[in-house]
Amino acid sequence: MSSSLQIMLGGVPVGGGAPVSIQSMTNTPTEDVEATLSQIRALVTAGADIVRIAVPHRAAAAALPRIIVQAPVPIVADVHFDHRLAVAAVGAGAAGVRINPGNIGGVRALREVVAAAQEHRAVIRVGVNAGSLERELRGLEERDPAGALVESARRNVAYLEDLGFQAIKVSVKSSSAAVTIDANRRLADVLPYPLHVGLTEAGTPRLGSIRSAVAMGALLAEGIGDTIRVSLTGDPVDEIPVAREILRSLCLSESGPRLVSCPTCARTQVDLVDMAEQIERRLWEIEEDLEIAVMGCAVNGPGEARKADYGIAGGRGEGVIFANGRPVKKVAQEHLVDELFALIAAEARDRRERVKEEDTNEGL
């Protein structure tokens, strides 16, 4: 079911058994180089592996060389209607270009894009969305919306194959989770190329995260999907933690900490909601693979906290902090979060010192 072919998007391997990569897209005016670079860096700091930027006009294309040379990850240019912008983007060093061959200007224009991509070893992503299907597929869309997406993708991939081009990535997206799942399952059966998976126009951070997790989780659990994007209305940096948690939940990524917390009930005697939210925000600053348990009472709390690397089990206005399966100290509620992170930081320093000492001893 998973893609059998692997491509290189800049320095990032995609498909063919490579780890699933996280992608997002800037929403700054591309011609504002500093603002765009600032957002790219913020996305990368949050955990993005690939960043896509819109190239809607010549001013945006002219800014690409300055952006790409300073970007810390591969840049994919998003281009529609004007093939000259795609050619310019690839020439400027974009690792890939996202186009819909059906709206890029015909076979002659497509040949120019392919020639540029071949010369500069760039990837072409065939991106098909439910809102931009070819006119002749609208009848099929009414009867079989997923089938229409797949047919459009197959046609457009065939155009590239006819030109001898195979550095291809494909996406078929809908705002419907059910249609997106169906379309990607079918596409994985008929094309060997890496698939970019996401729910287009997923919605606000709350609802969009849920819908995206449903669609991507179902596909990734079946081995379908090589790059992903959680498309949310708002700051794109907020997309990255959602994408990371989707991958971690399926054991497809081991990077970063994981928080588990109980849902609260009448037995809870500390302000667990506020505590869990504080801890979740502060965990963004930690890169280590840790599990943190935040539990509100003595029923499941001590047991769950002991299984985690670190944890809190709440009591009446106070809590016990656990580390590596053992209770460390009892702390008043107002100091629990600070004390927990002080312990995590102290033990991280001790580990670094031990590693440094071992390296030094090995060198003697």
C-alpha positions as CSV (number, residue, x, y, z in Angstrom):
1,M,0.0,0.0,0.0
2,S,2.8,2.5,0.8
3,S,4.8,4.1,-2.0
4,S,7.5,2.0,-3.5
5,L,9.5,4.8,-5.1
6,Q,11.7,7.2,-3.2
7,I,12.5,10.7,-4.3
8,M,14.8,13.3,-2.8
9,L,13.2,16.7,-2.0
10,G,16.3,18.7,-1.5
11,G,18.0,16.7,1.3
12,V,14.8,15.1,2.6
13,P,14.1,11.5,1.4
14,V,10.4,11.0,0.6
15,G,8.6,7.7,0.1
16,G,10.1,4.2,-0.3
17,G,10.2,3.6,3.4
18,A,11.6,7.0,4.5
19,P,10.1,8.5,7.7
20,V,6.9,10.5,7.2
21,S,7.8,14.2,6.8
22,I,5.9,17.2,8.2
23,Q,5.1,20.0,5.9
24,S,3.4,23.4,6.2
25,M,2.9,26.5,4.2
26,T,3.7,30.2,4.9
27,N,0.9,32.8,4.8
28,T,3.1,35.8,4.6
29,P,3.4,37.8,1.4
30,T,6.3,35.9,-0.3
31,E,7.8,39.1,-1.6
32,D,8.3,40.2,2.0
33,V,11.5,38.3,2.4
34,E,12.2,38.9,6.1
35,A,8.6,38.1,7.1
36,T,8.6,34.9,5.1
37,L,12.0,33.8,6.4
38,S,10.9,34.5,9.9
39,Q,7.8,32.3,9.5
40,I,9.9,29.5,7.8
41,R,12.3,29.5,10.7
42,A,9.4,29.4,13.2
43,L,7.9,26.4,11.3
44,V,11.2,24.6,11.4
45,T,11.8,25.3,15.1
46,A,8.3,23.8,15.7
47,G,9.3,20.7,13.7
48,A,8.5,21.2,10.0
49,D,10.7,19.3,7.6
50,I,9.5,20.9,4.4
51,V,7.9,24.4,3.8
52,R,5.8,25.4,0.8
53,I,5.4,29.0,-0.2
54,A,2.9,30.5,-2.7
55,V,4.3,32.1,-5.8
56,P,1.3,33.9,-7.3
57,H,3.2,36.6,-9.3
58,R,6.6,37.9,-10.5
59,A,7.4,39.8,-7.4
60,A,7.1,36.6,-5.4
61,A,9.2,34.7,-7.8
62,A,11.9,37.5,-7.7
63,A,12.1,37.1,-3.9
64,L,12.7,33.3,-4.1
65,P,16.5,33.3,-4.5
66,R,17.0,35.3,-1.3
67,I,14.5,33.2,0.6
68,I,15.8,29.8,-0.6
69,V,19.5,30.5,0.1
70,Q,18.7,31.3,3.8
71,A,15.9,28.7,4.4
72,P,17.0,25.9,6.7
73,V,14.7,23.3,5.0
74,P,13.7,22.5,1.4
75,I,11.3,25.0,-0.1
76,V,8.4,23.9,-2.4
77,A,6.9,26.6,-4.6
78,D,3.2,26.6,-5.1
79,V,2.3,27.7,-8.6
80,H,-0.9,27.9,-10.6
81,F,-1.8,29.1,-14.1
82,D,1.5,30.7,-15.1
83,H,4.2,28.1,-15.9
84,R,6.9,30.8,-16.1
85,L,6.6,31.2,-12.4
86,A,7.2,27.5,-11.9
87,V,10.3,27.6,-14.2
88,A,11.6,30.6,-12.3
89,A,11.0,28.9,-8.9
90,V,13.0,25.8,-9.9
91,G,15.7,28.0,-11.4
92,A,15.9,29.9,-8.1
93,G,16.7,26.7,-6.2
94,A,13.3,25.5,-5.1
95,A,13.5,21.8,-4.2
96,G,10.1,21.2,-5.6
97,V,7.2,22.9,-7.3
98,R,3.5,22.1,-6.7
99,I,1.4,22.4,-9.8
100,N,-1.8,21.1,-11.3
101,P,-0.7,20.1,-14.9
102,G,-4.2,20.6,-16.0
103,N,-4.1,24.4,-15.3
104,I,-0.5,25.2,-15.9
105,G,-1.0,26.2,-19.6
106,G,-1.1,23.1,-21.8
107,V,1.5,20.6,-23.0
108,R,4.0,23.1,-24.3
109,A,4.1,24.9,-20.9
110,L,4.3,21.6,-19.1
111,R,7.3,20.6,-21.2
112,E,9.2,23.8,-20.0
113,V,8.4,23.1,-16.4
114,V,9.6,19.5,-16.7
115,A,12.8,20.5,-18.5
116,A,13.6,23.0,-15.7
117,A,12.8,20.4,-13.0
118,Q,15.1,17.9,-14.8
119,E,17.9,20.4,-15.1
120,H,17.8,21.4,-11.5
121,R,16.8,18.0,-10.0
122,A,13.6,19.3,-8.6
123,V,10.4,17.4,-7.6
124,I,7.1,18.1,-9.2
125,R,4.1,17.6,-6.9
126,V,0.8,16.9,-8.8
127,G,-1.7,18.5,-6.4
128,V,-5.3,17.7,-7.1
129,N,-8.0,19.4,-5.0
130,A,-11.8,18.8,-5.1
131,G,-12.3,22.5,-5.8
132,S,-10.1,22.6,-8.9
133,L,-11.1,19.4,-10.8
134,E,-11.1,19.5,-14.6
135,R,-14.5,20.5,-16.1
136,E,-14.9,17.1,-17.8
137,L,-14.7,15.3,-14.5
138,R,-17.5,17.2,-12.8
139,G,-20.1,14.6,-13.8
140,L,-18.0,11.8,-12.3
141,E,-17.5,14.0,-9.2
142,E,-21.2,14.0,-8.6
143,R,-21.4,10.3,-8.7
144,D,-18.0,9.4,-7.2
145,P,-16.1,12.3,-5.7
146,A,-13.1,10.2,-4.7
147,G,-13.0,8.5,-8.1
148,A,-12.9,11.9,-9.8
149,L,-9.9,12.9,-7.7
150,V,-8.0,9.7,-8.5
151,E,-8.8,10.0,-12.2
152,S,-7.5,13.6,-12.3
153,A,-4.3,12.6,-10.5
154,R,-3.7,9.6,-12.9
155,R,-4.2,11.8,-15.9
156,N,-1.9,14.4,-14.7
157,V,0.8,11.9,-13.6
158,A,0.5,10.4,-17.1
159,Y,1.3,13.8,-18.6
160,L,4.6,13.9,-16.7
161,E,5.5,10.2,-17.4
162,D,4.9,10.8,-21.1
163,L,7.6,13.5,-20.9
164,G,10.0,11.1,-19.2
165,F,9.7,12.6,-15.8
166,Q,9.4,10.5,-12.6
167,A,10.5,12.7,-9.7
168,I,6.9,13.0,-8.8
169,K,4.9,13.4,-5.6
170,V,1.1,13.3,-5.7
171,S,-1.7,14.6,-3.5
172,V,-5.5,14.2,-3.7
173,K,-7.4,16.3,-1.2
174,S,-10.9,17.2,-0.2
175,S,-12.4,19.0,2.7
176,S,-14.3,15.8,3.4
177,A,-12.3,13.2,5.6
178,A,-14.3,10.3,4.1
179,V,-13.6,11.4,0.5
180,T,-9.9,12.1,1.2
181,I,-9.5,8.6,2.8
182,D,-11.3,6.8,0.0
183,A,-9.3,8.7,-2.7
184,N,-5.9,8.1,-1.2
185,R,-6.6,4.4,-0.6
186,R,-7.5,4.0,-4.3
187,L,-4.5,6.1,-5.4
188,A,-2.1,4.1,-3.3
189,D,-3.2,0.9,-5.2
190,V,-2.5,2.3,-8.7
191,L,0.5,4.7,-8.4
192,P,4.0,3.9,-7.0
193,Y,4.9,7.6,-6.3
194,P,5.1,9.2,-2.8
195,L,1.8,10.6,-1.5
196,H,1.3,13.9,0.3
197,V,-1.6,13.4,2.6
198,G,-3.8,16.1,4.1
199,L,-7.3,17.5,4.4
200,T,-7.7,20.7,2.4
201,E,-9.5,23.6,4.1
202,A,-9.7,21.5,7.3
203,G,-11.0,24.5,9.3
204,T,-10.2,26.2,12.6
205,P,-7.5,24.9,14.9
206,R,-10.0,23.0,17.1
207,L,-12.2,21.4,14.4
208,G,-9.5,21.2,11.8
209,S,-7.2,19.3,14.1
210,I,-9.9,16.7,14.7
211,R,-10.8,16.3,11.1
212,S,-7.2,16.1,10.0
213,A,-6.4,13.5,12.7
214,V,-9.3,11.4,11.5
215,A,-8.3,11.5,7.8
216,M,-4.5,11.3,8.2
217,G,-4.7,8.8,11.1
218,A,-6.8,6.4,9.1
219,L,-4.4,6.5,6.1
220,L,-1.1,6.5,8.0
221,A,-2.2,3.5,10.1
222,E,-2.5,1.7,6.8
223,G,0.9,2.8,5.6
224,I,-0.4,5.4,3.2
225,G,1.3,8.8,3.2
226,D,4.8,10.0,2.9
227,T,4.5,13.7,3.8
228,I,1.6,15.3,5.7
229,R,0.2,18.7,6.3
230,V,-2.5,19.8,8.8
231,S,-4.2,22.7,7.1
232,L,-5.6,25.0,9.7
233,T,-7.1,28.5,9.5
234,G,-4.6,30.7,11.3
235,D,-1.0,30.7,12.2
236,P,0.7,27.8,10.3
237,V,3.1,27.2,13.2
238,D,0.1,25.8,15.1
239,E,-0.2,23.1,12.5
240,I,3.1,21.5,13.4
241,P,2.3,20.2,17.0
242,V,-0.8,18.6,15.7
243,A,1.0,16.9,12.9
244,R,3.8,15.7,15.3
245,E,1.2,14.3,17.7
246,I,-0.6,12.4,14.9
247,L,2.7,10.8,14.0
248,R,3.7,10.1,17.6
249,S,0.2,8.6,18.3
250,L,0.9,6.0,15.5
251,C,4.5,5.4,16.6
252,L,5.7,6.9,13.4
253,S,7.8,9.5,15.1
254,E,9.8,9.3,18.4
255,S,10.8,12.9,18.6
256,G,9.8,15.1,21.4
257,P,7.9,14.6,24.7
258,R,4.4,13.1,25.1
259,L,1.8,14.3,27.7
260,V,-0.8,12.0,29.1
261,S,-3.4,13.4,31.4
262,C,-6.6,12.2,33.0
263,P,-10.0,13.7,32.0
264,T,-10.8,14.7,35.6
265,C,-13.8,13.7,37.7
266,A,-15.4,14.4,41.1
267,R,-12.3,12.8,42.8
268,T,-10.0,15.5,41.4
269,Q,-8.8,17.8,44.1
270,V,-6.3,20.0,42.2
271,D,-6.8,22.4,39.3
272,L,-5.7,19.7,36.8
273,V,-6.9,21.4,33.7
274,D,-4.8,24.5,34.2
275,M,-1.8,22.4,35.3
276,A,-2.0,20.1,32.2
277,E,-2.3,23.2,29.9
278,Q,0.7,24.8,31.5
279,I,2.8,21.6,31.1
280,E,1.7,21.1,27.5
281,R,2.9,24.6,26.6
282,R,6.2,24.2,28.4
283,L,6.9,20.8,26.8
284,W,7.3,22.6,23.4
285,E,10.7,23.7,24.8
286,I,11.9,20.1,25.3
287,E,13.4,18.0,22.6
288,E,13.9,14.8,24.5
289,D,11.8,11.7,24.1
290,L,9.9,11.8,27.4
291,E,6.5,10.7,28.7
292,I,4.9,13.0,31.2
293,A,1.8,11.9,33.1
294,V,-0.5,14.4,34.9
295,M,-3.1,12.6,37.0
296,G,-5.7,14.1,39.3
297,C,-6.3,11.5,42.0
298,A,-5.1,8.4,43.7
299,V,-7.2,5.9,41.6
300,N,-5.1,5.8,38.5
301,G,-2.7,8.6,39.3
302,P,0.2,6.9,41.1
303,G,0.2,3.9,38.8
304,E,0.1,5.9,35.6
305,A,2.7,8.4,36.8
306,R,5.1,5.6,37.8
307,K,4.9,4.2,34.2
308,A,5.9,7.6,32.7
309,D,9.4,9.1,32.8
310,Y,8.0,11.9,34.9
311,G,4.6,12.5,36.4
312,I,2.3,14.3,38.9
313,A,-0.3,12.5,41.0
314,G,-2.7,15.1,42.5
315,G,-4.1,15.2,46.0
316,R,-6.0,17.8,48.1
317,G,-4.3,21.0,47.0
318,E,-1.0,19.3,46.5
319,G,0.6,16.5,44.4
320,V,3.4,14.0,44.4
321,I,6.1,14.3,41.7
322,F,7.4,11.1,40.2
323,A,10.5,10.4,38.2
324,N,11.5,7.1,36.6
325,G,8.9,5.2,38.5
326,R,9.6,6.5,42.0
327,P,8.1,9.3,44.1
328,V,10.5,12.3,44.5
329,K,8.7,14.8,46.6
330,K,5.3,16.1,47.7
331,V,4.7,19.7,46.5
332,A,1.9,22.3,47.0
333,Q,-0.3,22.8,43.9
334,E,1.0,26.2,43.1
335,H,4.5,25.0,42.8
336,L,3.9,21.6,41.1
337,V,4.6,22.7,37.5
338,D,7.8,24.6,38.3
339,E,9.1,21.9,40.5
340,L,8.4,19.2,37.8
341,F,10.3,21.1,35.1
342,A,13.2,21.9,37.5
343,L,13.5,18.2,38.1
344,I,13.4,17.4,34.4
345,A,16.1,20.1,33.7
346,A,18.3,18.9,36.5
347,E,18.2,15.3,35.4
348,A,18.8,16.3,31.7
349,R,22.0,18.2,32.9
350,D,23.2,15.2,34.8
351,R,22.7,13.0,31.7
352,R,24.7,15.4,29.5
353,E,27.5,15.5,32.1
354,R,27.6,11.7,32.3
355,V,27.8,11.4,28.5
356,K,30.5,14.1,28.3
357,E,32.5,12.3,31.0
358,E,32.2,9.0,29.3
359,D,33.3,10.5,26.0
360,T,36.3,12.1,27.7
361,N,37.2,8.7,29.3
362,E,37.0,6.9,26.0
363,G,39.4,9.4,24.5
364,L,42.1,8.8,27.1
